[in-house]
């Protein structure tokens, strides 16, 4: 999720309310850099201090990740007698406006458990504690039970229209087929089945740009359940859909570098075989 946050920051969006670093994300001329969310886009910093030596192996300079690190390095050189004086100069941070980034996204068990936890905590916060306590979700979160949380490959525009773009979102619909849809950074969509309950609906979101957080009840919008299985054609449609939604929401939130996104490849895992 931190990598995705940095990736979206690259569009020229300020996602610094919560710090995020993508370690060792970029290599330029043999030097490795971490990427970090900046106020006007992604900035890069050294993944580790860089030492410059002459042909004889003597230290002639270097680059540090912070002034304090540079001062410690300078003090160490002087103490060891390798330098009489060290000059420290600060270089301004740089935005990456012309670098093409790619991020690996994975629908996996960790993401499914995170989404299930978000849906459960939202339901508890809004007074549905008993439903979650009796559901068996706790055993699933501890790894002792399957649950059925899966990819939410469906049109979620009705949910997306109810909150700011790019927001982390939990929409829960209660009834005979209770379920939740979790949308992370306006892209990853996860479906969480829930036990039958008294009808109603909840929408919660966290805006990563402004920090706005909201929990409210609303009239159900009648989102249909999501199948447990999907085809290659459905996968193509899904990835095209979430990529388009991410770009549209980023642009709507004022992206200084409108993204041109694509999904070059994806892995659907092991195909489901025939069953009775």
LINZI-V104468 format. One record per residue. N is the residue number from 1. RES is the residue in three letters. BURIAL is + if it has 24 or more other ideal C-beta (glycine too) atoms within 12 Angstrom, else -. Layout:
N&RES&BURIAL  N&RES&BURIAL
This chain:
1&UNK&+  2&UNK&+  3&UNK&+  4&UNK&+  5&UNK&+  6&UNK&+  7&UNK&+  8&UNK&+  9&UNK&+  10&UNK&+  11&UNK&+  12&UNK&+  13&UNK&+  14&UNK&+  15&UNK&+  16&UNK&+  17&UNK&-  18&UNK&-  19&UNK&-  20&UNK&+  21&UNK&+  22&UNK&+  23&UNK&-  24&UNK&-  25&UNK&+  26&UNK&+  27&UNK&-  28&UNK&-  29&UNK&-  30&UNK&-  31&UNK&-  32&UNK&-  33&UNK&+  34&UNK&+  35&UNK&+  36&UNK&+  37&UNK&+  38&UNK&+  39&UNK&-  40&UNK&-  41&UNK&+  42&UNK&+  43&UNK&+  44&UNK&+  45&UNK&+  46&UNK&+  47&UNK&-  48&UNK&-  49&UNK&-  50&UNK&+  51&UNK&-  52&UNK&-  53&UNK&-  54&UNK&-  55&UNK&-  56&UNK&-  57&UNK&-  58&UNK&-  59&UNK&-  60&UNK&-  61&UNK&-  62&UNK&+  63&UNK&+  64&UNK&+  65&UNK&+  66&UNK&-  67&UNK&-  68&UNK&-  69&UNK&-  70&UNK&+  71&UNK&-  72&UNK&-  73&UNK&+  74&UNK&+  75&UNK&-  76&UNK&-  77&UNK&+  78&UNK&-  79&UNK&-  80&UNK&-  81&UNK&-  82&UNK&-  83&UNK&-  84&UNK&-  85&UNK&-  86&UNK&-  87&UNK&-  88&UNK&-  89&UNK&-  90&UNK&-  91&UNK&-  92&UNK&-  93&UNK&-  94&UNK&-  95&UNK&+  96&UNK&+  97&UNK&-  98&UNK&-  99&UNK&-  100&UNK&-  101&UNK&+  102&UNK&-  103&UNK&+  104&UNK&-  105&UNK&+  106&UNK&-  107&UNK&+  108&UNK&-  109&UNK&-  110&UNK&-  111&UNK&+  112&UNK&+  113&UNK&+  114&UNK&+  115&UNK&+  116&UNK&+  117&UNK&+  118&UNK&+  119&UNK&+  120&UNK&+  121&UNK&+  122&UNK&+  123&UNK&+  124&UNK&+  125&UNK&-  126&UNK&+  127&UNK&-  128&UNK&+  129&UNK&-  130&UNK&-  131&UNK&+  132&UNK&+  133&UNK&-  134&UNK&-  135&UNK&+  136&UNK&-  137&UNK&+  138&UNK&-  139&UNK&-  140&UNK&+  141&UNK&+  142&UNK&-  143&UNK&-  144&UNK&-  145&UNK&-  146&UNK&-  147&UNK&+  148&UNK&+  149&UNK&+  150&UNK&+  151&UNK&+  152&UNK&+  153&UNK&+  154&UNK&+  155&UNK&-  156&UNK&+  157&UNK&-  158&UNK&-  159&UNK&+  160&UNK&+  161&UNK&-  162&UNK&+  163&UNK&+  164&UNK&+  165&UNK&+  166&UNK&+  167&UNK&+  168&UNK&+  169&UNK&+  170&UNK&+  171&UNK&+  172&UNK&+  173&UNK&+  174&UNK&+  175&UNK&-  176&UNK&-  177&UNK&-  178&UNK&+  179&UNK&+  180&UNK&+  181&UNK&+  182&UNK&+  183&UNK&+  184&UNK&+  185&UNK&+  186&UNK&+  187&UNK&+  188&UNK&+  189&UNK&+  190&UNK&+  191&UNK&+  192&UNK&+  193&UNK&+  194&UNK&+  195&UNK&+  196&UNK&-  197&UNK&+  198&UNK&-  199&UNK&-  200&UNK&+  201&UNK&+  202&UNK&+  203&UNK&+  204&UNK&+  205&UNK&+  206&UNK&+  207&UNK&+  208&UNK&+  209&UNK&+  210&UNK&-  211&UNK&-  212&UNK&-  213&UNK&-  214&UNK&+  215&UNK&+  216&UNK&-  217&UNK&-  218&UNK&-  219&UNK&-  220&UNK&+  221&UNK&-  222&UNK&-  223&UNK&+  224&UNK&-  225&UNK&-  226&UNK&+  227&UNK&-  228&UNK&-  229&UNK&-  230&UNK&+  231&UNK&-  232&UNK&-  233&UNK&-  234&UNK&-  235&UNK&-  236&UNK&-  237&UNK&-  238&UNK&+  239&UNK&+  240&UNK&-  241&UNK&+  242&UNK&+  243&UNK&+  244&UNK&+  245&UNK&+  246&UNK&+  247&UNK&+  248&UNK&+  249&UNK&+  250&UNK&+  251&UNK&+  252&UNK&-  253&UNK&+  254&UNK&-  255&UNK&+  256&UNK&-  257&UNK&+  258&UNK&-  259&UNK&+  260&UNK&-  261&UNK&+  262&UNK&-  263&UNK&-  264&UNK&-  265&UNK&-  266&UNK&+  267&UNK&-  268&UNK&-  269&UNK&-  270&UNK&-  271&UNK&-  272&UNK&-  273&UNK&-  274&UNK&-  275&UNK&-  276&UNK&-
